[in-house]
């Protein structure tokens, strides 16, 4: 018996961009904050200098994502940048409301 662990390689995992992992994290956090999570959509644009994640949501939920004095969106950006640096890409997050 060996202690070697192997993971199956999926076709979807091979085509996934590093920014997709960050977008999944942002979507998870944002959907937990808003009241209408069906209205949340993310547009991920990969460029040579990094990825841009644009969050679209219902008009009344934009304030929940931004937070008082922008503290919530600042925390989301911090987490996104931390994961982005871990997977090897720079990330910017914008709220379109």
C-alpha positions, 0 to 999 in steps of 0.5 A: 500500500502506498501513501500516494494520492492521485487526483483525476484530471477533468476536462473542465479543470484543464481549461479553467483560467486562474481568474475563474477561481477568483471569480468563484470566490467573489461570486460566493461572497457577493451572493451571500451579501445580497437579497436577490442573488438571481440578479448577480452576474459576473463578467470576467475579462482577462488581459495581459496585465491581469483580470477584471471582474465586474459585478452586476447586481440589483440597484438596491443591492449595490450598497450592500456590496460596497458597504459603509465607506466602501469597507465591504468592497475593499475587503472583497478586493483584498481577498480577491487579490490574495487568491489572485496572487496565489494562483498567479494573476492580478485581479481588480474587482468593480461593482456596476450596480 
